[in-house]
Amino acid sequence: MRLLLDTHVLLWWLRDDRRLPARIAAAVRDPGTDVLVSAASVWEAAIKSALGKLDLAGDLVEEIAANGFTELPITARHAQLAGALPRHHDDPFDRLLVAQARLEGLHLGTHDEAFRAYGVPLV
């Protein structure tokens, strides 16, 4: 399985937070899972950190690499689809993750039920 992590799921994984659903933790630990992290998640976390809404203890890019996750860049196609998606979710970062999951054939690891409306496979 190829699994794209939602931003909050990524942060929960990195912090060993008990809010991380067991099914997602198991998928991330599975050696057969290719775990991806979108540049959109790094961007979102950096913005929230700069606004004082999130405390990033370390270098997020280094932590992604240290965990063996694959960086997923944002392409023009991703951006185009994200802008055209219905507004089931008002968060533009989340709509970008949906677009990436659709275009790249990924499962999306999230705890956010709003993603169901987009019909992408969820973990």
N, CA, C and O atoms as a GROMACS GRO file, in nm:
protein
  492
    1MET      N    1   0.085  -0.118   0.000
    1MET     CA    2   0.000   0.000   0.000
    1MET      C    3   0.088   0.123   0.000
    1MET      O    4   0.195   0.126   0.061
    2ARG      N    5   0.042   0.224  -0.069
    2ARG     CA    6   0.107   0.356  -0.067
    2ARG      C    7   0.016   0.447   0.014
    2ARG      O    8  -0.100   0.467  -0.022
    3LEU      N    9   0.069   0.502   0.123
    3LEU     CA   10  -0.010   0.575   0.221
    3LEU      C   11   0.039   0.718   0.236
    3LEU      O   12   0.154   0.743   0.272
    4LEU      N   13  -0.050   0.813   0.207
    4LEU     CA   14  -0.021   0.955   0.225
    4LEU      C   15  -0.075   0.998   0.361
    4LEU      O   16  -0.193   0.981   0.390
    5LEU      N   17   0.011   1.054   0.445
    5LEU     CA   18  -0.030   1.094   0.579
    5LEU      C   19  -0.087   1.235   0.580
    5LEU      O   20  -0.029   1.328   0.523
    6ASP      N   21  -0.202   1.250   0.645
    6ASP     CA   22  -0.257   1.382   0.672
    6ASP      C   23  -0.162   1.450   0.772
    6ASP      O   24  -0.091   1.383   0.846
    7THR      N   25  -0.161   1.581   0.774
    7THR     CA   26  -0.066   1.656   0.857
    7THR      C   27  -0.076   1.619   1.004
    7THR      O   28   0.026   1.593   1.068
    8HIS      N   29  -0.197   1.616   1.058
    8HIS     CA   30  -0.209   1.585   1.202
    8HIS      C   31  -0.165   1.442   1.231
    8HIS      O   32  -0.109   1.415   1.338
    9VAL      N   33  -0.189   1.350   1.139
    9VAL     CA   34  -0.145   1.212   1.158
    9VAL      C   35   0.008   1.205   1.158
    9VAL      O   36   0.067   1.134   1.240
   10LEU      N   37   0.071   1.277   1.069
   10LEU     CA   38   0.217   1.284   1.066
   10LEU      C   39   0.270   1.333   1.202
   10LEU      O   40   0.361   1.272   1.259
   11LEU      N   41   0.213   1.441   1.250
   11LEU     CA   42   0.260   1.498   1.378
   11LEU      C   43   0.235   1.402   1.493
   11LEU      O   44   0.320   1.388   1.582
   12TRP      N   45   0.119   1.336   1.493
   12TRP     CA   46   0.092   1.237   1.598
   12TRP      C   47   0.193   1.124   1.593
   12TRP      O   48   0.240   1.079   1.698
   13TRP      N   49   0.227   1.077   1.473
   13TRP     CA   50   0.327   0.970   1.459
   13TRP      C   51   0.462   1.015   1.515
   13TRP      O   52   0.525   0.943   1.592
   14LEU      N   53   0.506   1.134   1.475
   14LEU     CA   54   0.637   1.183   1.518
   14LEU      C   55   0.644   1.205   1.668
   14LEU      O   56   0.751   1.193   1.728
   15ARG      N   57   0.532   1.238   1.730
   15ARG     CA   58   0.528   1.265   1.874
   15ARG      C   59   0.485   1.144   1.956
   15ARG      O   60   0.473   1.152   2.078
   16ASP      N   61   0.462   1.031   1.889
   16ASP     CA   62   0.411   0.911   1.956
   16ASP      C   63   0.287   0.945   2.039
   16ASP      O   64   0.273   0.904   2.154
   17ASP      N   65   0.198   1.022   1.977
   17ASP     CA   66   0.077   1.071   2.042
   17ASP      C   67  -0.030   0.962   2.046
   17ASP      O   68  -0.053   0.894   1.947
   18ARG      N   69  -0.094   0.947   2.161
   18ARG     CA   70  -0.196   0.843   2.177
   18ARG      C   71  -0.319   0.864   2.091
   18ARG      O   72  -0.400   0.773   2.076
   19ARG      N   73  -0.335   0.984   2.034
   19ARG     CA   74  -0.450   1.010   1.946
   19ARG      C   75  -0.435   0.943   1.808
   19ARG      O   76  -0.531   0.936   1.732
   20LEU      N   77  -0.315   0.896   1.777
   20LEU     CA   78  -0.293   0.829   1.649
   20LEU      C   79  -0.373   0.698   1.648
   20LEU      O   80  -0.350   0.610   1.730
   21PRO      N   81  -0.468   0.685   1.554
   21PRO     CA   82  -0.546   0.561   1.549
   21PRO      C   83  -0.458   0.438   1.526
   21PRO      O   84  -0.363   0.443   1.448
   22ALA      N   85  -0.490   0.330   1.594
   22ALA     CA   86  -0.411   0.208   1.587
   22ALA      C   87  -0.401   0.156   1.444
   22ALA      O   88  -0.296   0.105   1.405
   23ARG      N   89  -0.507   0.167   1.365
   23ARG     CA   90  -0.505   0.114   1.229
   23ARG      C   91  -0.405   0.190   1.141
   23ARG      O   92  -0.344   0.132   1.052
   24ILE      N   93  -0.390   0.321   1.167
   24ILE     CA   94  -0.293   0.399   1.090
   24ILE      C   95  -0.151   0.366   1.137
   24ILE      O   96  -0.061   0.351   1.054
   25ALA      N   97  -0.132   0.356   1.268
   25ALA     CA   98   0.000   0.322   1.322
   25ALA      C   99   0.046   0.186   1.267
   25ALA      O  100   0.162   0.169   1.231
   26ALA      N  101  -0.047   0.090   1.260
   26ALA     CA  102  -0.013  -0.042   1.208
   26ALA      C  103   0.026  -0.034   1.060
   26ALA      O  104   0.120  -0.100   1.016
   27ALA      N  105  -0.046   0.047   0.983
   27ALA     CA  106  -0.016   0.063   0.840
   27ALA      C  107   0.121   0.127   0.821
   27ALA      O  108   0.196   0.086   0.732
   28VAL      N  109   0.155   0.226   0.903
   28VAL     CA  110   0.285   0.293   0.892
   28VAL      C  111   0.398   0.196   0.927
   28VAL      O  112   0.503   0.197   0.864
   29ARG      N  113   0.374   0.113   1.028
   29ARG     CA  114   0.478   0.017   1.071
   29ARG      C  115   0.495  -0.099   0.973
   29ARG      O  116   0.600  -0.163   0.971
   30ASP      N  117   0.394  -0.126   0.894
   30ASP     CA  118   0.398  -0.240   0.802
   30ASP      C  119   0.508  -0.220   0.699
   30ASP      O  120   0.508  -0.120   0.628
   31PRO      N  121   0.603  -0.313   0.690
   31PRO     CA  122   0.713  -0.297   0.595
   31PRO      C  123   0.668  -0.292   0.449
   31PRO      O  124   0.742  -0.246   0.362
   32GLY      N  125   0.546  -0.338   0.421
   32GLY     CA  126   0.494  -0.334   0.285
   32GLY      C  127   0.429  -0.202   0.249
   32GLY      O  128   0.382  -0.184   0.137
   33THR      N  129   0.426  -0.108   0.343
   33THR     CA  130   0.365   0.022   0.318
   33THR      C  131   0.471   0.124   0.281
   33THR      O  132   0.571   0.140   0.350
   34ASP      N  133   0.447   0.193   0.171
   34ASP     CA  134   0.529   0.308   0.131
   34ASP      C  135   0.459   0.431   0.186
   34ASP      O  136   0.352   0.468   0.138
   35VAL      N  137   0.518   0.495   0.287
   35VAL     CA  138   0.458   0.610   0.353
   35VAL      C  139   0.507   0.738   0.288
   35VAL      O  140   0.628   0.760   0.275
   36LEU      N  141   0.412   0.822   0.247
   36LEU     CA  142   0.446   0.948   0.182
   36LEU      C  143   0.399   1.066   0.266
   36LEU      O  144   0.298   1.058   0.337
   37VAL      N  145   0.473   1.175   0.258
   37VAL     CA  146   0.436   1.300   0.324
   37VAL      C  147   0.441   1.410   0.219
   37VAL      O  148   0.542   1.429   0.152
   38SER      N  149   0.331   1.481   0.206
   38SER     CA  150   0.321   1.587   0.108
   38SER      C  151   0.398   1.712   0.150
   38SER      O  152   0.406   1.744   0.269
   39ALA      N  153   0.452   1.780   0.052
   39ALA     CA  154   0.512   1.911   0.078
   39ALA      C  155   0.407   2.005   0.137
   39ALA      O  156   0.440   2.098   0.210
   40ALA      N  157   0.280   1.980   0.105
   40ALA     CA  158   0.171   2.062   0.161
   40ALA      C  159   0.165   2.049   0.313
   40ALA      O  160   0.136   2.147   0.382
   41SER      N  161   0.192   1.930   0.366
   41SER     CA  162   0.190   1.911   0.511
   41SER      C  163   0.304   1.986   0.578
   41SER      O  164   0.286   2.045   0.685
   42VAL      N  165   0.420   1.984   0.516
   42VAL     CA  166   0.534   2.057   0.571
   42VAL      C  167   0.505   2.207   0.568
   42VAL      O  168   0.534   2.278   0.664
   43TRP      N  169   0.447   2.253   0.459
   43TRP     CA  170   0.410   2.393   0.445
   43TRP      C  171   0.307   2.433   0.551
   43TRP      O  172   0.321   2.535   0.617
   44GLU      N  173   0.202   2.350   0.566
   44GLU     CA  174   0.099   2.379   0.665
   44GLU      C  175   0.158   2.386   0.806
   44GLU      O  176   0.127   2.478   0.882
   45ALA      N  177   0.242   2.289   0.842
   45ALA     CA  178   0.302   2.288   0.975
   45ALA      C  179   0.393   2.409   0.996
   45ALA      O  180   0.394   2.466   1.105
   46ALA      N  181   0.467   2.447   0.895
   46ALA     CA  182   0.556   2.563   0.906
   46ALA      C  183   0.476   2.692   0.928
   46ALA      O  184   0.516   2.777   1.007
   47ILE      N  185   0.365   2.704   0.858
   47ILE     CA  186   0.279   2.822   0.876
   47ILE      C  187   0.224   2.826   1.017
   47ILE      O  188   0.228   2.930   1.084
   48LYS      N  189   0.172   2.712   1.064
   48LYS     CA  190   0.114   2.708   1.200
   48LYS      C  191   0.221   2.734   1.305
   48LYS      O  192   0.193   2.795   1.408
   49SER      N  193   0.342   2.686   1.281
   49SER     CA  194   0.452   2.711   1.373
   49SER      C  195   0.486   2.860   1.378
   49SER      O  196   0.506   2.916   1.485
   50ALA      N  197   0.493   2.923   1.261
   50ALA     CA  198   0.525   3.066   1.253
   50ALA      C  199   0.419   3.152   1.322
   50ALA      O  200   0.449   3.259   1.375
   51LEU      N  201   0.294   3.103   1.320
   51LEU     CA  202   0.184   3.176   1.384
   51LEU      C  203   0.174   3.148   1.534
   51LEU      O  204   0.090   3.206   1.603
   52GLY      N  205   0.259   3.058   1.584
   52GLY     CA  206   0.256   3.022   1.725
   52GLY      C  207   0.147   2.923   1.760
   52GLY      O  208   0.116   2.905   1.878
   53LYS      N  209   0.087   2.858   1.660
   53LYS     CA  210  -0.021   2.762   1.684
   53LYS      C  211   0.030   2.618   1.695
   53LYS      O  212  -0.046   2.527   1.729
   54LEU      N  213   0.159   2.598   1.666
   54LEU     CA  214   0.217   2.464   1.667
   54LEU      C  215   0.363   2.475   1.708
   54LEU      O  216   0.437   2.560   1.658
   55ASP      N  217   0.403   2.389   1.799
   55ASP     CA  218   0.542   2.385   1.843
   55ASP      C  219   0.612   2.271   1.771
   55ASP      O  220   0.588   2.154   1.801
   56LEU      N  221   0.697   2.305   1.676
   56LEU     CA  222   0.776   2.204   1.605
   56LEU      C  223   0.910   2.192   1.677
   56LEU      O  224   0.993   2.283   1.672
   57ALA      N  225   0.928   2.080   1.743
   57ALA     CA  226   1.049   2.062   1.824
   57ALA      C  227   1.174   2.047   1.740
   57ALA      O  228   1.281   2.095   1.778
   58GLY      N  229   1.163   1.982   1.625
   58GLY     CA  230   1.280   1.960   1.542
   58GLY      C  231   1.256   2.002   1.399
   58GLY      O  232   1.158   2.069   1.368
   59ASP      N  233   1.347   1.960   1.314
   59ASP     CA  234   1.336   1.989   1.172
   59ASP      C  235   1.245   1.884   1.109
   59ASP      O  236   1.280   1.766   1.104
   60LEU      N  237   1.130   1.926   1.063
   60LEU     CA  238   1.029   1.834   1.011
   60LEU      C  239   1.080   1.756   0.890
   60LEU      O  240   1.052   1.636   0.878
   61VAL      N  241   1.153   1.820   0.802
   61VAL     CA  242   1.206   1.752   0.684
   61VAL      C  243   1.304   1.642   0.726
   61VAL      O  244   1.303   1.533   0.669
   62GLU      N  245   1.388   1.671   0.823
   62GLU     CA  246   1.481   1.570   0.873
   62GLU      C  247   1.408   1.455   0.940
   62GLU      O  248   1.448   1.339   0.926
   63GLU      N  249   1.301   1.485   1.012
   63GLU     CA  250   1.223   1.380   1.079
   63GLU      C  251   1.153   1.290   0.977
   63GLU      O  252   1.142   1.170   0.998
   64ILE      N  253   1.106   1.348   0.868
   64ILE     CA  254   1.043   1.269   0.762
   64ILE      C  255   1.144   1.170   0.706
   64ILE      O  256   1.114   1.051   0.690
   65ALA      N  257   1.264   1.218   0.676
   65ALA     CA  258   1.369   1.131   0.623
   65ALA      C  259   1.411   1.025   0.725
   65ALA      O  260   1.430   0.909   0.690
   66ALA      N  261   1.425   1.066   0.852
   66ALA     CA  262   1.468   0.973   0.956
   66ALA      C  263   1.369   0.859   0.976
   66ALA      O  264   1.408   0.749   1.017
   67ASN      N  265   1.243   0.884   0.946
   67ASN     CA  266   1.141   0.780   0.959
   67ASN      C  267   1.126   0.696   0.833
   67ASN      O  268   1.045   0.603   0.829
   68GLY      N  269   1.205   0.727   0.731
   68GLY     CA  270   1.200   0.650   0.608
   68GLY      C  271   1.081   0.683   0.520
   68GLY      O  272   1.046   0.604   0.432
   69PHE      N  273   1.017   0.798   0.544
   69PHE     CA  274   0.903   0.839   0.463
   69PHE      C  275   0.951   0.904   0.334
   69PHE      O  276   1.063   0.956   0.326
   70THR      N  277   0.867   0.901   0.233
   70THR     CA  278   0.898   0.960   0.104
   70THR      C  279   0.830   1.096   0.092
   70THR      O  280   0.711   1.110   0.120
   71GLU      N  281   0.907   1.196   0.049
   71GLU     CA  282   0.849   1.329   0.026
   71GLU      C  283   0.768   1.326  -0.104
   71GLU      O  284   0.813   1.271  -0.204
   72LEU      N  285   0.649   1.387  -0.101
   72LEU     CA  286   0.565   1.398  -0.220
   72LEU      C  287   0.558   1.546  -0.259
   72LEU      O  288   0.495   1.624  -0.188
   73PRO      N  289   0.621   1.584  -0.370
   73PRO     CA  290   0.614   1.723  -0.412
   73PRO      C  291   0.474   1.760  -0.461
   73PRO      O  292   0.392   1.674  -0.490
   74ILE      N  293   0.450   1.888  -0.469
   74ILE     CA  294   0.324   1.940  -0.523
   74ILE      C  295   0.347   1.973  -0.670
   74ILE      O  296   0.439   2.047  -0.705
   75THR      N  297   0.262   1.918  -0.756
   75THR     CA  298   0.274   1.947  -0.899
   75THR      C  299   0.160   2.041  -0.942
   75THR      O  300   0.066   2.065  -0.868
   76ALA      N  301   0.173   2.092  -1.062
   76ALA     CA  302   0.067   2.177  -1.117
   76ALA      C  303  -0.064   2.099  -1.130
   76ALA      O  304  -0.171   2.154  -1.106
   77ARG      N  305  -0.056   1.971  -1.167
   77ARG     CA  306  -0.177   1.888  -1.177
   77ARG      C  307  -0.245   1.874  -1.041
   77ARG      O  308  -0.367   1.881  -1.031
   78HIS      N  309  -0.165   1.854  -0.937
   78HIS     CA  310  -0.220   1.846  -0.801
   78HIS      C  311  -0.295   1.975  -0.768
   78HIS      O  312  -0.408   1.973  -0.720
   79ALA      N  313  -0.230   2.087  -0.795
   79ALA     CA  314  -0.289   2.217  -0.763
   79ALA      C  315  -0.417   2.241  -0.843
   79ALA      O  316  -0.515   2.294  -0.790
   80GLN      N  317  -0.416   2.204  -0.969
   80GLN     CA  318  -0.533   2.224  -1.054
   80GLN      C  319  -0.652   2.144  -1.001
   80GLN      O  320  -0.762   2.197  -0.990
   81LEU      N  321  -0.630   2.016  -0.969
   81LEU     CA  322  -0.740   1.935  -0.918
   81LEU      C  323  -0.787   1.984  -0.782
   81LEU      O  324  -0.907   1.988  -0.757
   82ALA      N  325  -0.695   2.022  -0.695
   82ALA     CA  326  -0.732   2.072  -0.562
   82ALA      C  327  -0.824   2.193  -0.573
   82ALA      O  328  -0.920   2.206  -0.497
   83GLY      N  329  -0.794   2.281  -0.668
   83GLY     CA  330  -0.877   2.400  -0.687
   83GLY      C  331  -1.014   2.369  -0.744
   83GLY      O  332  -1.108   2.446  -0.725
   84ALA      N  333  -1.026   2.257  -0.814
   84ALA     CA  334  -1.153   2.220  -0.877
   84ALA      C  335  -1.240   2.130  -0.790
   84ALA      O  336  -1.356   2.106  -0.823
   85LEU      N  337  -1.187   2.081  -0.679
   85LEU     CA  338  -1.264   1.990  -0.594
   85LEU      C  339  -1.382   2.062  -0.529
   85LEU      O  340  -1.375   2.182  -0.502
   86PRO      N  341  -1.490   1.988  -0.504
   86PRO     CA  342  -1.603   2.048  -0.429
   86PRO      C  343  -1.558   2.087  -0.289
   86PRO      O  344  -1.463   2.029  -0.235
   87ARG      N  345  -1.625   2.183  -0.231
   87ARG     CA  346  -1.585   2.237  -0.100
   87ARG      C  347  -1.642   2.155   0.016
   87ARG      O  348  -1.702   2.211   0.108
   88HIS      N  349  -1.624   2.023   0.010
   88HIS     CA  350  -1.665   1.940   0.124
   88HIS      C  351  -1.579   1.973   0.245
   88HIS      O  352  -1.620   1.955   0.360
   89HIS      N  353  -1.462   2.023   0.217
   89HIS     CA  354  -1.366   2.057   0.322
   89HIS      C  355  -1.311   2.195   0.287
   89HIS      O  356  -1.265   2.216   0.174
   90ASP      N  357  -1.314   2.287   0.381
   90ASP     CA  358  -1.269   2.423   0.352
   90ASP      C  359  -1.118   2.443   0.362
   90ASP      O  360  -1.067   2.546   0.319
   91ASP      N  361  -1.047   2.346   0.416
   91ASP     CA  362  -0.903   2.359   0.434
   91ASP      C  363  -0.832   2.333   0.300
   91ASP      O  364  -0.838   2.222   0.250
   92PRO      N  365  -0.767   2.434   0.244
   92PRO     CA  366  -0.701   2.414   0.114
   92PRO      C  367  -0.588   2.311   0.120
   92PRO      O  368  -0.562   2.244   0.020
   93PHE      N  369  -0.521   2.298   0.232
   93PHE     CA  370  -0.416   2.196   0.245
   93PHE      C  371  -0.477   2.057   0.236
   93PHE      O  372  -0.420   1.968   0.172
   94ASP      N  373  -0.591   2.037   0.299
   94ASP     CA  374  -0.656   1.907   0.295
   94ASP      C  375  -0.709   1.875   0.155
   94ASP      O  376  -0.702   1.760   0.112
   95ARG      N  377  -0.760   1.974   0.086
   95ARG     CA  378  -0.805   1.948  -0.052
   95ARG      C  379  -0.686   1.913  -0.141
   95ARG      O  380  -0.700   1.834  -0.234
   96LEU      N  381  -0.571   1.972  -0.114
   96LEU     CA  382  -0.451   1.936  -0.190
   96LEU      C  383  -0.411   1.791  -0.162
   96LEU      O  384  -0.371   1.720  -0.254
   97LEU      N  385  -0.421   1.748  -0.038
   97LEU     CA  386  -0.391   1.608  -0.006
   97LEU      C  387  -0.487   1.513  -0.078
   97LEU      O  388  -0.446   1.408  -0.127
   98VAL      N  389  -0.614   1.550  -0.084
   98VAL     CA  390  -0.712   1.469  -0.156
   98VAL      C  391  -0.674   1.460  -0.304
   98VAL      O  392  -0.676   1.352  -0.364
   99ALA      N  393  -0.639   1.574  -0.363
   99ALA     CA  394  -0.599   1.576  -0.504
   99ALA      C  395  -0.478   1.487  -0.527
   99ALA      O  396  -0.473   1.411  -0.624
  100GLN      N  397  -0.381   1.495  -0.439
  100GLN     CA  398  -0.261   1.412  -0.453
  100GLN      C  399  -0.296   1.263  -0.440
  100GLN      O  400  -0.247   1.180  -0.517
  101ALA      N  401  -0.380   1.230  -0.344
  101ALA     CA  402  -0.420   1.090  -0.326
  101ALA      C  403  -0.492   1.038  -0.451
  101ALA      O  404  -0.466   0.927  -0.495
  102ARG      N  405  -0.580   1.118  -0.507
  102ARG     CA  406  -0.653   1.078  -0.628
  102ARG      C  407  -0.558   1.057  -0.746
  102ARG      O  408  -0.561   0.953  -0.811
  103LEU      N  409  -0.477   1.157  -0.773
  103LEU     CA  410  -0.391   1.152  -0.891
  103LEU      C  411  -0.279   1.049  -0.881
  103LEU      O  412  -0.236   0.993  -0.982
  104GLU      N  413  -0.231   1.025  -0.760
  104GLU     CA  414  -0.119   0.933  -0.742
  104GLU      C  415  -0.162   0.792  -0.700
  104GLU      O  416  -0.078   0.704  -0.682
  105GLY      N  417  -0.294   0.771  -0.685
  105GLY     CA  418  -0.344   0.639  -0.647
  105GLY      C  419  -0.304   0.598  -0.507
  105GLY      O  420  -0.263   0.484  -0.484
  106LEU      N  421  -0.316   0.692  -0.412
  106LEU     CA  422  -0.273   0.669  -0.275
  106LEU      C  423  -0.392   0.649  -0.180
  106LEU      O  424  -0.502   0.698  -0.206
  107HIS      N  425  -0.368   0.577  -0.072
  107HIS     CA  426  -0.460   0.576   0.041
  107HIS      C  427  -0.423   0.698   0.125
  107HIS      O  428  -0.308   0.741   0.127
  108LEU      N  429  -0.521   0.754   0.193
  108LEU     CA  430  -0.497   0.872   0.276
  108LEU      C  431  -0.515   0.834   0.422
  108LEU      O  432  -0.622   0.788   0.462
  109GLY      N  433  -0.411   0.851   0.501
  109GLY     CA  434  -0.416   0.822   0.644
  109GLY      C  435  -0.461   0.945   0.719
  109GLY      O  436  -0.387   1.042   0.731
  110THR      N  437  -0.585   0.940   0.770
  110THR     CA  438  -0.642   1.057   0.837
  110THR      C  439  -0.741   1.014   0.944
  110THR      O  440  -0.792   0.902   0.943
  111HIS      N  441  -0.767   1.104   1.035
  111HIS     CA  442  -0.869   1.084   1.137
  111HIS      C  443  -0.988   1.177   1.107
  111HIS      O  444  -1.086   1.178   1.181
  112ASP      N  445  -0.978   1.252   1.000
  112ASP     CA  446  -1.077   1.354   0.963
  112ASP      C  447  -1.185   1.291   0.874
  112ASP      O  448  -1.158   1.255   0.759
  113GLU      N  449  -1.304   1.279   0.926
  113GLU     CA  450  -1.415   1.216   0.853
  113GLU      C  451  -1.459   1.295   0.730
  113GLU      O  452  -1.524   1.240   0.642
  114ALA      N  453  -1.426   1.423   0.722
  114ALA     CA  454  -1.466   1.505   0.607
  114ALA      C  455  -1.406   1.454   0.476
  114ALA      O  456  -1.459   1.482   0.369
  115PHE      N  457  -1.297   1.380   0.485
  115PHE     CA  458  -1.232   1.327   0.364
  115PHE      C  459  -1.318   1.221   0.294
  115PHE      O  460  -1.303   1.199   0.174
  116ARG      N  461  -1.409   1.157   0.368
  116ARG     CA  462  -1.493   1.052   0.309
  116ARG      C  463  -1.574   1.104   0.190
  116ARG      O  464  -1.598   1.030   0.095
  117ALA      N  465  -1.615   1.229   0.196
  117ALA     CA  466  -1.698   1.288   0.090
  117ALA      C  467  -1.625   1.292  -0.044
  117ALA      O  468  -1.689   1.307  -0.148
  118TYR      N  469  -1.494   1.279  -0.044
  118TYR     CA  470  -1.417   1.286  -0.169
  118TYR      C  471  -1.396   1.149  -0.234
  118TYR      O  472  -1.346   1.142  -0.346
  119GLY      N  473  -1.433   1.044  -0.167
  119GLY     CA  474  -1.423   0.912  -0.226
  119GLY      C  475  -1.282   0.856  -0.244
  119GLY      O  476  -1.262   0.763  -0.322
  120VAL      N  477  -1.186   0.911  -0.173
  120VAL     CA  478  -1.051   0.855  -0.180
  120VAL      C  479  -1.042   0.744  -0.074
  120VAL      O  480  -1.108   0.752   0.030
  121PRO      N  481  -0.961   0.640  -0.100
  121PRO     CA  482  -0.948   0.534   0.001
  121PRO      C  483  -0.878   0.586   0.126
  121PRO      O  484  -0.772   0.648   0.119
  122LEU      N  485  -0.939   0.561   0.240
  122LEU     CA  486  -0.888   0.610   0.368
  122LEU      C  487  -0.838   0.495   0.454
  122LEU      O  488  -0.886   0.382   0.446
  123VAL      N  489  -0.741   0.528   0.537
  123VAL     CA  490  -0.694   0.436   0.642
  123VAL      C  491  -0.722   0.506   0.772
  123VAL      O  492  -0.694   0.452   0.879
   0.00000   0.00000   0.00000
